Amino acid sequence: MPKRIASIIFDVNSPDFFSPLAQARRSVRGYLSTPVPDALLHDVMRLARLAPSGANLQPGAFIAVQGSVRAQLCAELVASWRAGEQEKEDYDYFPNPMPMTLRRRQVAAAQALYGALGVARDDRAGRDAQFEQNFRFFDAPVALIVTMPHGFGSGGYMDLGMTLYGLMLAAHAKGLSTCAIGALASYPGLIRKHLALDASSHIVCGMALGYADPEAPVNQTQTTRCELDEYFKVMG
């Protein structure tokens, strides 16, 4: 695994300390079993909440699932997915229909992931086995469920997104890795039931957090970003 995924030289006295941090962050899907100390996790969460939000409303909440609660939740998520059961999600993540420009990016990301694993395009069993890992939080030592109160509005999701990115960067700066898990949003009712959450709690995503496994082939995944002129213009 590239060293930049496992560690980073983070010098706040450098005139450009942010670039190496942002460039080194990756979505990691293979973790060591090494526990994350509670104090370290709490520190990361406090830093994440420093993200800006409209009117300082600080929307969203994080629930760490552990022990038997996590085991039972993961077991039912896997069983529901294997059975092909579907639920109505609390919010629309992808555009419907998906524009071809975005579809190409989606396909490229999948090719990077399964290519790193050596899973062929027609290997449905191999692809399903990897996707199922979403519902196990990729066996990361820390498993988070991210929620949002019903009726908060689109701006709340934007603000929560900044908090999620802040969490990812804070974790990486401290030697940890993360992966957001959008697949968990496909089973909001199941998750609310297991965690005894109120119906007004929208399930936004999950988050895996821990120490990256340097030997895991899946951590070799490399995705690209579109060129600057595709999303940035100067007018006037």
N, C-alpha and C positions, 0 to 999 in steps of 0.2 A: 504494500500500500504506500502511496506517496507520503513522504514525511509530513507534508503540509496538512494532511488530514489528521494526523496524530498529535502534532504539536505546532506551535507558532511562536515566533519571537515577537513579543508585544511590548514595544517601548513607547510609553506615552510621552516621552521627551522628544521623540522623533517628530520632525515637521510633517510627516505623513504616516502616522501610526495606523490609520484606518485601512488603507489599501491592502496591506498584507492580511489583515484580519478578514476583510470581505472576500478577498480572492481565495483564501484558504478554506473558508467554510464550505462544507459539502453535506448533502443528505446521506447519512450513514445508515446502512441497513444490516450491519454485522457488528455485534458488541461482545466485549469481554464480560465475564460474570462478576467482575470486580464491583462491589457495592459503591454507590456514591454517598459520601458522608452527608448526613442531614444538614449540617451547617453549610456545606458547599452548595447543596441544592437550594436552600433557603436564600443564600446570597445571590445565586443566579436569578431566582424568582424576583427578588427585590430590585435587582438591576433591570430586569425586563419591564417592570412596572414604571420605570422612569421614562418610557416612551410617551410622546405627546398624545393628547386626545382632546377632541372638541369640548370646550367648557370644562375641561379637566374631569370628565365623567368617568374615565378609566373603566370602560366596559369589559365584560368577560370575566370568567373565573376558571381556575385550574384545579383539577381533582387528581391527586396521585392515588392510583389503585394498587394495592399490595396484597400479598398473601392469598388467602382463600378467596377474597373478593375478586382479585385479578384473575386467579385460576378459573373460577366459575364463569366470569364474564368472557374470558377468551374462549373457553370451551363452547359456550353457547353461540358466540359470534362465528366461530369456525363451523359449527354444526349448521347454523342458519345459512351461511354462505355455501357450504357444500350441498345443501338441499335446494339451492337456487331461490331461497325466499328473498323477497324484496319488500322494503318499506318506503313510504313517501318521505323523502328527506325534508328537513326543516327549512332548507334554503336551496336555491339553485346555484350550483358551483360553476358548471360548464354552460356555455351558450348552446341553445338547441333551436335549429341545427348548428353543428360545429362548422364554421367557415373553413374552407380548405387550407387557408394560410395557417390557421391554428392547428388544424388536423395534422399538418406536416410536422409541426413542432412536437405534437404529442407522439407521433410515430417515431420521430428521431430520439426522443427521450426513452421510449420503450426499447428501441434498438440498442441504445447505449447500455441500458440496464441488463437486458437479456444477453447482449453480446459479451459483457463482462463475466457473465455466468456460464457462457458457452451453451446457452439454451437456444435451439433453432426456432425459427418463426413458426414452423408447423408442429413443434413439440408442445402440444396443449397441456399435457400432464406436468411438464417442467415449468411452464408459465403459471399454471394454477398453483403449483406447490410454492413458488416464490410469492405470488400474490397473497396466498393464505397467510404468509408471515406478517402481513399488515395487521391481522387480527390477533396476533401474538405480541404485538409491539416489537417485532424483530428480536424478541428475547432480551431486550434492553433491561438493565436493572431498574430504571425508572420509567413508569408508564403513566402518562398524563391524559386526562380527558379535558377538552377545552369546551366551555359552554358560554352561551350568550342569552340574556333575558329576551323573551319573546317581545316583539314590537319595538325593539330598540332602533330600528332603521338602518339603512345601508351605511350611513356614516359610522355607526358603531362597529360594523365589520371592518371598515377601513382602519379605524383606531386599533381594534384588536389585532389586525394584521401587523401593525407597527410593533405592538407588544410581542407578538410571536417572533418577529425578526430580531427584536431586541434580545429575546430569550436565546435565540440561536447564536447570536454573536457573543453574548455574555458567556454562554456555555463554552463556546469555542475558545474564547480568550483564557478560560480557566482549564483548558486541556480536555474538555468534554466534547462530545459530538451529539447531534440531534437528527431527527427526521420527522417532519410533520406527516400525519397519516390521515389523508382526506377520506380514505375508504371507510373509516369509522362513522362518518356522517350518513352512511347508507343504512344504519340500524339505530336510529334515534330512540325509538320506542323501547327496544330491547335494552339499550344502555340506561335509559331513564328508570326502567323497572328494576334492573340489578342494583343501581346506585340509589334507589328510592328518591329520585329527583322529581320535582314538581313538573307538571306538564308544560309550564311556561319556560322551562330551561331548554333552549335550543342546543343541540349537539353540533358543534362546529367542526371539530376534528380531534385527532389524537396526537400525541407527541411521544416519541421514543427518545430517551436521553441516557447517556452513559459514556463509557470509554470505548473508543473504536477498536475493533479487532484488526490488528495489522495484517493478519493472515487471511482474512475473509475476501474471496474473489469479488463478492458483490460490492465491496468498497472501492473497487477500481473503476466504478462507473464514472464517466466524465460526460457531462452535458454541456452544451454550448449556449451562448446568448446571442440574440439577434444583433445586427449591426446598428450602430448609433443612429444612422440616418433613417432607420425604419421606425424609430419612436421619438426622435428629437428633431425639432425644426426651429429655426430662427426667423422671425418675421419682423419687418419694419427696418 
